Amino acid sequence: MNIITPTADGSNTLYNETIGEHYHSKHGALQESKHVFIDAGLKFASSEQSEISILEVGFGTGLNFILSFEYCSENHINLDYTSIEAFPLTTEVIEQTGYAAYVTEEIWSDFISNYDNALKTQQTLSPLCKLEIPYTTLAEFETDKKFDVIYYDAFSVQHQPEMWSDEIISHACSFLKPGGTFVTYAITGKLKRAVKANGFTIEKLPGAPGKREMLRATKGG
Ligand SMILES: C[S@@+](CC[C@H](N)C(=O)[O-])C[C@H]1O[C@@H](n2cnc3c(N)ncnc32)[C@H](O)[C@@H]1O
């Protein structure tokens, strides 16, 4: 059961009763998404690029996706977005988040009208945006494709430690192109070591409100 809950910046998040955790920061869902994934991830990786491929771990409500879709549309960047989700929400729950207010009507309607089909196969939402939401766990996810950016947005290590094991981090990192960018809201010594072991250089960046630091890592090779 997921319960809609307001966060400190006025945007909503969901509280997942089974896991015992919110989908976003209680200090501000919208702020966190913009700070960690759009600013430190997408804007950083797409400067001077006309196309970008993103792999997200944990599609959830689609907040990171709609903000990415809008940013790429405004900046004429071709977006190829794949987001792994083991427990997809219903369209009804996603609509209750109120996130329609944060993007244009057109972006929201392109997203909502394609969401169910994107769980089955890749959908073309606009001339500049493709979306696919593989309905699987990260551990079982396989593809020959390599991505420019990974948004690692799993539930926290306290609530889902298996999503932060060295093996699963290494599995996720294997889908990134050389020179690609890995971003996540979290930063621990164990995570830094796991990412470094896969040939990444790491940066500690200021975290979203409520978190001192976050991790951005660049794949070598
Ligand atoms: C922190 S939330 C993601 C929030 C999301 N990015 C958003 O913008 O709403 C974590 C997500 O990971 C999903 N998840 C949990 N276990 C997973 C697994 N083993 N593989 C892939 N996704 C998983 C959850 O269902 C949830 O949607």
The ligand as a Tripos MOL2 file, in Angstrom:
@<TRIPOS>MOLECULE
LIG
   27    29     1     0     0
SMALL
NO_CHARGES

@<TRIPOS>ATOM
      1 C1         13.1210    5.4440   -4.3150 C.3       1 LIG1
      2 S1         11.8600    4.7240   -5.3170 S.3       1 LIG1
      3 C2         12.1380    5.4560   -6.9050 C.3       1 LIG1
      4 C3         11.5050    6.7950   -7.1100 C.3       1 LIG1
      5 C4         11.3320    7.1420   -8.5540 C.3       1 LIG1
      6 N1         12.5770    7.3030   -9.2720 N.3       1 LIG1
      7 C5         10.4260    8.3410   -8.7280 C.2       1 LIG1
      8 O1         10.8520    9.3480   -9.3470 O.co2     1 LIG1
      9 O2          9.2960    8.2600   -8.2540 O.co2     1 LIG1
     10 C6         12.5310    3.0840   -5.5970 C.3       1 LIG1
     11 C7         11.8410    2.3120   -6.6940 C.3       1 LIG1
     12 O3         12.5360    1.0770   -6.9100 O.3       1 LIG1
     13 C8         11.5970    0.0610   -7.1620 C.3       1 LIG1
     14 N2         12.2240   -1.2400   -6.8670 N.ar      1 LIG1
     15 C9         12.2490   -1.9200   -5.6950 C.ar      1 LIG1
     16 N3         12.9710   -3.0520   -5.8250 N.ar      1 LIG1
     17 C10        13.4490   -3.0800   -7.0870 C.ar      1 LIG1
     18 C11        14.2680   -3.9940   -7.8200 C.ar      1 LIG1
     19 N4         14.7440   -5.0890   -7.2390 N.pl3     1 LIG1
     20 N5         14.5410   -3.7310   -9.1110 N.ar      1 LIG1
     21 C12        14.0290   -2.5850   -9.6960 C.ar      1 LIG1
     22 N6         13.2500   -1.6870   -9.0460 N.ar      1 LIG1
     23 C13        12.9680   -1.9190   -7.7660 C.ar      1 LIG1
     24 C14        10.4560    0.4060   -6.2410 C.3       1 LIG1
     25 O4          9.2610   -0.2220   -6.6190 O.3       1 LIG1
     26 C15        10.4020    1.9250   -6.3680 C.3       1 LIG1
     27 O5          9.5710    2.3110   -7.4190 O.3       1 LIG1
@<TRIPOS>BOND
     1     1     2 1
     2     2     3 1
     3     2    10 1
     4     3     4 1
     5     4     5 1
     6     5     6 1
     7     5     7 1
     8     7     8 2
     9     7     9 1
    10    10    11 1
    11    11    12 1
    12    11    26 1
    13    12    13 1
    14    13    14 1
    15    13    24 1
    16    14    15 ar
    17    14    23 ar
    18    15    16 ar
    19    16    17 ar
    20    17    18 ar
    21    17    23 ar
    22    18    19 1
    23    18    20 ar
    24    20    21 ar
    25    21    22 ar
    26    22    23 ar
    27    24    25 1
    28    24    26 1
    29    26    27 1
@<TRIPOS>SUBSTRUCTURE
     1 LIG1         1 GROUP 0 **** ****
